[in-house]
Amino acid sequence: MSIDGPAPFRILSLDGGGAKGFYSLGVLREIEGHAGKRLCEVFDLIFGTSTGAIIASLLALGHSVDEIHALYAEHVVRVMKRKSSREKTAALSDLAREVYRDTQFDAVKTGIGIVATKWEIERPMIFKASVAQAHGRKGTFVPGFGVPVGDAVVASCSAYPFFERKLVTTAQGDRIELVDGGYCANNPTLYAIADALSAMEQPAAALRVVSVGVGVYPQPRPTLFSTMWFARYLKSVQLLQKTLEINTQSMDQLRHILYKHVPTVRISDTFERPEMATDLFEHDLDKLNLLRQRGVESFAKRELELAALLA
């Protein structure tokens, strides 16, 4: 601790939102450019849910934002274009094997939290690397519960029923069925702050939080030429997306009530023009690149505020 107060403890939180993670990557590209170094060197703790889990894990493993964007541009369209849950799950699992191989949580270069949801008992399961983040049972703590990073990320992204549920086996031999972390915390900022304050015993005065969403967009609508099947599918996607957005906003409201004294910059703008209509299964790369550009613009609106927070 310095004479001016405790050393800053910086937190990055990344929302879920499927392909809309391109928006988050636009924001993060500018944050990385401002910092002049990789974000694992900037943030002491990085939390992510679903698409945010992919980005968070890769940042924590030392990848640059441009490297992650290249992976997204190559693979996200391929995953999201699959029609059935089985095909989507297979494509996502193939991607995880290619990107993560057998990487374990002890390989991360900074604190991490990957949020998934236990299907049977309807509670969060958060994969962490450091025993310092444990809220209990420290004597049996194993990084990531002994689950490989790729499997944890797939679990966090398994937006059932559009993806199949993910079965993982922990170091203790427990078999746990998991679904998308967005069902419990699509915006994981609250969980990250709780880790820092309660488990890691950081003083509130030390915390500096950057919370990055995926933006809010108009819903795509069926056209006159849409099939009845597609119209029903679109309605199901919209219901899932509405559920996740309600969760996101609720978590942010609760964060503001409980931790309004913790300096936080939240970036997730709303776009109302009809041409911005999209959803979490977007696979038009031109549209996704437009989302990334919107993320860059959102950073610009808060550049001074972020600069002060990260100083």
FISELO-204993 format. One record per residue (C-alpha): residue number from 1; residue in one letter; x, y, z. Coordinates in Angstrom, 1 decimal, padded with zeros to 4 digits, m for minus. Example, Ala and Ser with C-alpha at 12.3 -4.5 7.8 and 13.67 -1.06 7.14 Angstrom:
BEGIN
[1,A,[012.3,m004.5,007.8]]
[2,S,[013.7,m001.1,007.1]]
***
This chain:
BEGIN
[1,M,[000.0,000.0,000.0]]
[2,S,[001.3,003.4,m000.9]]
[3,I,[000.9,006.6,001.1]]
[4,D,[m001.9,007.5,m001.3]]
[5,G,[m003.9,004.3,m000.7]]
[6,P,[m003.9,000.7,m001.8]]
[7,A,[m002.4,m000.3,m005.2]]
[8,P,[m005.1,m000.5,m007.9]]
[9,F,[m006.7,m003.9,m008.5]]
[10,R,[m008.1,m003.9,m012.0]]
[11,I,[m011.0,m006.1,m013.1]]
[12,L,[m012.3,m006.8,m016.6]]
[13,S,[m015.7,m008.3,m017.0]]
[14,L,[m017.1,m009.6,m020.3]]
[15,D,[m020.7,m010.4,m021.0]]
[16,G,[m022.2,m013.3,m023.0]]
[17,G,[m023.9,m012.7,m026.3]]
[18,G,[m022.8,m015.2,m028.9]]
[19,A,[m021.6,m013.7,m032.1]]
[20,K,[m022.2,m010.2,m030.7]]
[21,G,[m018.8,m010.7,m029.0]]
[22,F,[m017.4,m008.9,m032.0]]
[23,Y,[m018.6,m005.7,m030.4]]
[24,S,[m016.7,m006.5,m027.2]]
[25,L,[m013.6,m007.1,m029.3]]
[26,G,[m013.9,m003.6,m030.8]]
[27,V,[m013.9,m002.1,m027.3]]
[28,L,[m011.0,m004.3,m026.1]]
[29,R,[m008.9,m003.5,m029.2]]
[30,E,[m008.9,000.1,m028.2]]
[31,I,[m008.3,m000.6,m024.5]]
[32,E,[m005.3,m002.7,m025.4]]
[33,G,[m004.1,000.0,m027.7]]
[34,H,[m004.5,002.6,m025.0]]
[35,A,[m002.6,000.4,m022.5]]
[36,G,[000.2,m000.4,m024.9]]
[37,K,[000.4,m004.0,m023.7]]
[38,R,[m001.6,m007.2,m023.6]]
[39,L,[m004.6,m007.2,m021.3]]
[40,C,[m003.3,m010.0,m019.1]]
[41,E,[m000.7,m007.5,m018.0]]
[42,V,[m003.3,m004.7,m017.4]]
[43,F,[m006.0,m006.6,m015.4]]
[44,D,[m005.6,m008.6,m012.2]]
[45,L,[m008.8,m010.5,m012.7]]
[46,I,[m010.7,m011.2,m015.9]]
[47,F,[m014.2,m012.7,m015.8]]
[48,G,[m016.3,m013.9,m018.7]]
[49,T,[m019.5,m015.6,m019.6]]
[50,S,[m020.3,m017.5,m022.8]]
[51,T,[m018.7,m015.6,m025.7]]
[52,G,[m017.1,m013.5,m022.9]]
[53,A,[m015.6,m016.7,m021.6]]
[54,I,[m013.9,m017.4,m024.9]]
[55,I,[m012.4,m013.9,m024.9]]
[56,A,[m011.6,m013.8,m021.2]]
[57,S,[m009.8,m017.2,m021.3]]
[58,L,[m007.7,m016.2,m024.4]]
[59,L,[m006.8,m012.9,m022.9]]
[60,A,[m005.8,m014.6,m019.6]]
[61,L,[m003.6,m017.0,m021.5]]
[62,G,[m001.7,m014.1,m023.0]]
[63,H,[m003.3,m013.6,m026.5]]
[64,S,[m003.7,m010.2,m028.0]]
[65,V,[m007.1,m008.8,m029.0]]
[66,D,[m006.1,m009.0,m032.7]]
[67,E,[m005.3,m012.7,m032.3]]
[68,I,[m008.7,m013.3,m030.8]]
[69,H,[m010.4,m011.4,m033.5]]
[70,A,[m008.7,m013.5,m036.1]]
[71,L,[m010.0,m016.6,m034.4]]
[72,Y,[m013.5,m015.1,m034.3]]
[73,A,[m013.5,m014.1,m037.9]]
[74,E,[m012.4,m017.5,m039.0]]
[75,H,[m014.5,m019.7,m036.7]]
[76,V,[m017.6,m017.9,m035.3]]
[77,V,[m019.5,m017.9,m038.7]]
[78,R,[m018.8,m021.6,m039.1]]
[79,V,[m020.2,m022.4,m035.7]]
[80,M,[m023.3,m020.1,m035.9]]
[81,K,[m024.3,m021.3,m039.4]]
[82,R,[m024.9,m024.8,m038.1]]
[83,K,[m028.6,m025.6,m037.9]]
[84,S,[m029.1,m028.3,m035.3]]
[85,S,[m027.9,m028.2,m031.7]]
[86,R,[m025.8,m031.3,m032.4]]
[87,E,[m024.1,m029.6,m035.3]]
[88,K,[m023.5,m026.4,m033.4]]
[89,T,[m022.1,m028.3,m030.4]]
[90,A,[m019.8,m030.4,m032.6]]
[91,A,[m018.4,m027.3,m034.3]]
[92,L,[m017.9,m025.5,m031.0]]
[93,S,[m016.1,m028.6,m029.5]]
[94,D,[m013.9,m028.9,m032.6]]
[95,L,[m013.0,m025.2,m032.2]]
[96,A,[m012.1,m025.7,m028.5]]
[97,R,[m009.9,m028.6,m029.3]]
[98,E,[m008.1,m026.7,m032.0]]
[99,V,[m007.6,m023.5,m029.9]]
[100,Y,[m007.0,m024.8,m026.4]]
[101,R,[m005.8,m028.4,m026.9]]
[102,D,[m005.2,m029.8,m023.4]]
[103,T,[m004.5,m026.4,m021.7]]
[104,Q,[m005.2,m026.4,m018.0]]
[105,F,[m006.1,m023.4,m015.8]]
[106,D,[m002.7,m023.3,m014.2]]
[107,A,[m001.4,m021.9,m017.5]]
[108,V,[m003.2,m018.5,m017.2]]
[109,K,[m001.2,m015.4,m016.6]]
[110,T,[m003.7,m013.5,m014.5]]
[111,G,[m006.8,m014.1,m012.4]]
[112,I,[m009.7,m015.6,m014.2]]
[113,G,[m013.4,m016.6,m013.8]]
[114,I,[m015.3,m018.6,m016.4]]
[115,V,[m019.0,m018.8,m015.5]]
[116,A,[m021.2,m021.8,m016.3]]
[117,T,[m024.5,m023.0,m014.9]]
[118,K,[m025.1,m026.4,m013.3]]
[119,W,[m028.1,m028.0,m015.1]]
[120,E,[m029.3,m030.3,m012.3]]
[121,I,[m029.1,m028.0,m009.3]]
[122,E,[m029.5,m024.7,m011.1]]
[123,R,[m026.5,m023.0,m009.5]]
[124,P,[m023.4,m021.3,m011.0]]
[125,M,[m020.1,m023.1,m011.4]]
[126,I,[m017.2,m020.7,m011.8]]
[127,F,[m013.9,m022.0,m013.1]]
[128,K,[m011.0,m020.3,m011.4]]
[129,A,[m007.2,m020.7,m011.4]]
[130,S,[m006.1,m019.4,m008.0]]
[131,V,[m007.0,m020.7,m004.6]]
[132,A,[m007.1,m017.1,m003.5]]
[133,Q,[m010.4,m016.8,m005.3]]
[134,A,[m012.0,m019.7,m003.4]]
[135,H,[m014.8,m018.7,m001.0]]
[136,G,[m014.4,m021.9,000.9]]
[137,R,[m013.1,m025.5,000.6]]
[138,K,[m009.6,m024.2,000.0]]
[139,G,[m008.0,m027.5,001.2]]
[140,T,[m009.4,m029.3,m001.8]]
[141,F,[m009.1,m026.5,m004.4]]
[142,V,[m007.9,m027.6,m007.8]]
[143,P,[m007.4,m025.0,m010.6]]
[144,G,[m010.5,m025.1,m012.8]]
[145,F,[m011.8,m028.1,m010.7]]
[146,G,[m009.3,m030.1,m012.8]]
[147,V,[m011.3,m029.4,m016.0]]
[148,P,[m009.4,m028.3,m019.1]]
[149,V,[m009.9,m024.7,m020.1]]
[150,G,[m011.5,m025.7,m023.4]]
[151,D,[m014.1,m027.8,m021.7]]
[152,A,[m015.0,m025.0,m019.3]]
[153,V,[m015.3,m022.6,m022.1]]
[154,V,[m017.6,m024.9,m024.1]]
[155,A,[m019.7,m025.4,m021.0]]
[156,S,[m020.0,m021.6,m020.5]]
[157,C,[m021.1,m021.2,m024.2]]
[158,S,[m023.6,m024.1,m024.2]]
[159,A,[m026.8,m022.0,m024.7]]
[160,Y,[m029.3,m024.9,m024.3]]
[161,P,[m031.4,m025.9,m026.3]]
[162,F,[m029.5,m024.4,m029.2]]
[163,F,[m026.4,m026.2,m028.0]]
[164,E,[m026.3,m029.5,m026.2]]
[165,R,[m025.5,m029.6,m022.5]]
[166,K,[m021.8,m030.1,m021.6]]
[167,L,[m020.8,m032.9,m019.3]]
[168,V,[m017.5,m032.3,m017.5]]
[169,T,[m015.6,m034.5,m015.0]]
[170,T,[m013.8,m032.8,m012.1]]
[171,A,[m010.5,m033.8,m010.5]]
[172,Q,[m012.6,m035.4,m007.7]]
[173,G,[m014.4,m037.6,m010.2]]
[174,D,[m017.7,m035.7,m010.1]]
[175,R,[m019.6,m035.7,m013.4]]
[176,I,[m021.5,m032.4,m013.8]]
[177,E,[m023.8,m031.4,m016.6]]
[178,L,[m023.5,m027.7,m017.5]]
[179,V,[m025.2,m025.1,m019.6]]
[180,D,[m024.5,m021.5,m020.6]]
[181,G,[m023.3,m019.2,m017.9]]
[182,G,[m025.7,m016.6,m019.1]]
[183,Y,[m028.6,m018.3,m017.4]]
[184,C,[m027.1,m017.3,m014.0]]
[185,A,[m024.8,m014.3,m014.8]]
[186,N,[m024.7,m013.1,m018.4]]
[187,N,[m023.0,m010.1,m017.0]]
[188,P,[m020.5,m011.5,m014.5]]
[189,T,[m019.3,m008.2,m013.1]]
[190,L,[m021.0,m008.8,m009.7]]
[191,Y,[m019.3,m012.1,m009.3]]
[192,A,[m015.9,m010.6,m010.1]]
[193,I,[m016.3,m007.9,m007.6]]
[194,A,[m017.4,m010.4,m005.0]]
[195,D,[m014.3,m012.5,m005.6]]
[196,A,[m012.0,m009.4,m005.3]]
[197,L,[m013.6,m008.1,m002.1]]
[198,S,[m014.6,m011.3,m000.3]]
[199,A,[m012.2,m014.1,m001.4]]
[200,M,[m009.2,m012.1,m002.4]]
[201,E,[m009.7,m009.5,000.4]]
[202,Q,[m008.9,m006.5,m001.7]]
[203,P,[m010.1,m003.2,m000.2]]
[204,A,[m013.0,m001.6,m002.1]]
[205,A,[m010.8,001.5,m002.5]]
[206,A,[m008.4,m000.5,m004.7]]
[207,L,[m010.9,m001.8,m007.2]]
[208,R,[m011.1,m000.4,m010.7]]
[209,V,[m013.7,m002.2,m012.9]]
[210,V,[m014.3,m002.2,m016.6]]
[211,S,[m017.5,m004.1,m017.6]]
[212,V,[m017.9,m004.7,m021.3]]
[213,G,[m021.2,m005.9,m022.9]]
[214,V,[m022.1,m006.8,m026.4]]
[215,G,[m024.4,m003.9,m027.2]]
[216,V,[m028.2,m003.9,m027.5]]
[217,Y,[m029.7,m004.2,m031.0]]
[218,P,[m033.1,m004.4,m032.7]]
[219,Q,[m034.5,m007.9,m033.1]]
[220,P,[m034.4,m009.4,m036.6]]
[221,R,[m037.9,m010.0,m038.0]]
[222,P,[m039.2,m012.7,m040.3]]
[223,T,[m039.9,m011.6,m043.9]]
[224,L,[m042.8,m012.4,m046.1]]
[225,F,[m040.8,m015.2,m047.6]]
[226,S,[m039.8,m016.8,m044.3]]
[227,T,[m040.9,m020.3,m043.7]]
[228,M,[m043.1,m021.2,m040.8]]
[229,W,[m040.2,m023.2,m039.3]]
[230,F,[m037.9,m020.2,m039.5]]
[231,A,[m040.5,m017.9,m037.9]]
[232,R,[m040.8,m020.2,m034.9]]
[233,Y,[m037.0,m020.6,m034.7]]
[234,L,[m036.6,m016.9,m034.7]]
[235,K,[m039.1,m016.5,m031.9]]
[236,S,[m037.2,m019.0,m029.8]]
[237,V,[m033.9,m017.2,m030.4]]
[238,Q,[m035.6,m013.9,m029.4]]
[239,L,[m036.9,m015.5,m026.2]]
[240,L,[m033.4,m016.7,m025.3]]
[241,Q,[m031.9,m013.4,m026.1]]
[242,K,[m034.6,m011.5,m024.1]]
[243,T,[m033.9,m013.8,m021.1]]
[244,L,[m030.1,m013.1,m021.3]]
[245,E,[m030.7,m009.3,m021.7]]
[246,I,[m033.0,m009.2,m018.7]]
[247,N,[m030.3,m011.1,m016.7]]
[248,T,[m027.6,m008.7,m017.9]]
[249,Q,[m029.6,m005.6,m016.9]]
[250,S,[m030.7,m007.1,m013.6]]
[251,M,[m027.1,m008.0,m012.6]]
[252,D,[m025.9,m004.5,m013.5]]
[253,Q,[m028.7,m002.8,m011.5]]
[254,L,[m027.8,m005.0,m008.5]]
[255,R,[m024.1,m004.2,m009.0]]
[256,H,[m024.9,m000.5,m008.9]]
[257,I,[m027.0,m000.9,m005.7]]
[258,L,[m024.5,m003.1,m003.8]]
[259,Y,[m021.2,m001.7,m005.1]]
[260,K,[m021.9,001.9,m006.3]]
[261,H,[m018.8,002.9,m004.3]]
[262,V,[m016.6,000.8,m006.6]]
[263,P,[m015.3,002.8,m009.6]]
[264,T,[m016.8,001.1,m012.7]]
[265,V,[m017.0,001.9,m016.4]]
[266,R,[m019.8,000.0,m018.1]]
[267,I,[m019.6,m000.1,m021.9]]
[268,S,[m022.6,m001.6,m023.8]]
[269,D,[m024.4,000.9,m026.0]]
[270,T,[m027.9,000.6,m027.5]]
[271,F,[m028.3,000.7,m031.3]]
[272,E,[m031.8,001.4,m032.6]]
[273,R,[m031.4,001.7,m036.4]]
[274,P,[m033.1,m001.1,m038.3]]
[275,E,[m030.0,m002.1,m040.2]]
[276,M,[m028.3,m003.0,m036.9]]
[277,A,[m030.8,m005.8,m036.2]]
[278,T,[m029.0,m008.9,m035.1]]
[279,D,[m028.9,m011.7,m032.6]]
[280,L,[m026.5,m014.0,m030.8]]
[281,F,[m026.4,m016.4,m033.8]]
[282,E,[m025.5,m013.8,m036.4]]
[283,H,[m023.2,m015.3,m039.1]]
[284,D,[m023.0,m012.5,m041.6]]
[285,L,[m019.3,m011.5,m041.4]]
[286,D,[m020.0,m008.0,m042.8]]
[287,K,[m022.6,m007.4,m040.0]]
[288,L,[m020.2,m008.8,m037.4]]
[289,N,[m017.5,m006.4,m038.6]]
[290,L,[m019.9,m003.6,m038.3]]
[291,L,[m020.5,m004.6,m034.6]]
[292,R,[m016.8,m004.5,m034.0]]
[293,Q,[m016.7,m000.9,m035.4]]
[294,R,[m019.5,000.0,m033.1]]
[295,G,[m017.4,m001.3,m030.2]]
[296,V,[m014.6,001.0,m031.3]]
[297,E,[m017.0,004.0,m031.3]]
[298,S,[m018.3,003.0,m027.9]]
[299,F,[m014.8,003.1,m026.5]]
[300,A,[m014.2,006.5,m027.9]]
[301,K,[m017.2,007.9,m026.0]]
[302,R,[m015.6,006.8,m022.7]]
[303,E,[m012.0,007.1,m023.5]]
[304,L,[m011.2,009.8,m020.9]]
[305,E,[m013.2,008.0,m018.2]]
[306,L,[m011.4,004.8,m019.0]]
[307,A,[m008.0,006.5,m019.1]]
[308,A,[m008.6,007.9,m015.6]]
[309,L,[m009.8,004.5,m014.3]]
[310,L,[m006.8,002.6,m015.7]]
[311,A,[m004.1,005.2,m014.8]]
***
